[in-house]
Amino acid sequence: MMAGIVLDHYDDTDRNALADAMEVMASAFDPAFGEAWTLPQLAGVMTMPGTWLTIARLDAAPLGFALVRSVLDECELLLLAVTPLWRGRGIGVTLLQDSLSQARRRGIISMNLEVRSTNTAIRLYERCGFEYVHRRPGYYRGNDGNLHDALSFRIDMTG
Ligand SMILES: CC(C)(COP(=O)(O)OP(=O)(O)OC[C@H]1O[C@@H](n2cnc3c(N)ncnc32)[C@H](O)[C@@H]1OP(=O)(O)O)[C@@H](O)C(=O)NCCC(=O)NCCS
């Protein structure tokens, strides 16, 4: 992991943590693809039991985050984002690997995710062991009204 990066975990609604995640969200997602969430969406999912937010910080400044929701022994990676200026330094892979180890610690046996079919993050997911499951046509709607397919991926963590 990059020197000085700290990962903070939040299981419950923490207004400052939500604001930090929204700061990353605003810079990380291209509005052309309709992948970013609003603050009410993020706050809403954080009230659900089994959801956790991980924020990567450098000197307290938020640089990236991961959001995972679990139900019983399965979970879903809902969002993974790193602020553009800090990409390509391993923060994304660190957040993803940490999400997997947090999930294992909680007794979770699989993680699912949906990703836009043209998102470069797919390479990151595959490198971490995720396998393609199926395609969901028109899953994301961009700000221009165009629809984008999603691919669903899954990792089995029992092995
Ligand atoms: C996907 C994302 C979280 C990856 O974050 P990251 O910190 O750049 O990830 P890493 O540095 O661990 O690895 C990213 C890969 O991109 C490469 N890369 C290098 N420079 C890069 C740059 N400026 N921007 C993006 N990727 C870069 C890395 O070398 C690495 O490639 P590899 O897998 O072939 O080794 C980030 O690009 C992002 O926030 N994207 C927008 C949000 C998004 O689409 N999230 C996924 C769906 S929820």
The ligand as an ORCA input file, in Angstrom:
! r2SCAN-3c Opt
* xyz 0 1
  C     -11.432      2.041    -10.745
  C     -10.641      2.935     -9.799
  C     -11.284      2.897     -8.419
  C      -9.193      2.417     -9.735
  O      -8.483      3.216     -8.784
  P      -6.881      3.312     -8.790
  O      -6.456      3.807     -7.455
  O      -6.402      4.021     -9.993
  O      -6.511      1.762     -8.903
  P      -5.062      1.100     -8.910
  O      -4.008      2.151     -8.903
  O      -5.070      0.118     -7.814
  O      -5.075      0.312    -10.297
  C      -5.673      0.873    -11.473
  C      -5.153      0.352    -12.771
  O      -5.118      1.466    -13.670
  C      -3.760      1.832    -13.994
  N      -3.578      3.287    -13.999
  C      -2.426      3.928    -14.077
  N      -2.603      5.236    -14.110
  C      -3.911      5.464    -14.043
  C      -4.712      6.636    -14.017
  N      -4.193      7.855    -14.084
  N      -6.044      6.500    -13.913
  C      -6.595      5.284    -13.841
  N      -5.873      4.137    -13.863
  C      -4.548      4.223    -13.958
  C      -3.012      1.152    -12.898
  O      -1.678      0.963    -13.264
  C      -3.776     -0.141    -12.753
  O      -3.612     -0.926    -13.924
  P      -3.377     -2.480    -13.875
  O      -4.622     -3.068    -13.247
  O      -3.209     -2.909    -15.274
  O      -2.153     -2.619    -13.039
  C     -10.590      4.392    -10.343
  O     -10.106      4.378    -11.665
  C     -11.922      5.123    -10.315
  O     -12.283      5.742     -9.323
  N     -12.678      5.079    -11.420
  C     -13.936      5.816    -11.520
  C     -14.984      5.193    -10.661
  C     -15.353      3.806    -11.135
  O     -15.651      3.629    -12.307
  N     -15.337      2.802    -10.232
  C     -15.614      1.424    -10.559
  C     -17.038      1.131    -10.659
  S     -17.938      1.412     -9.156
*
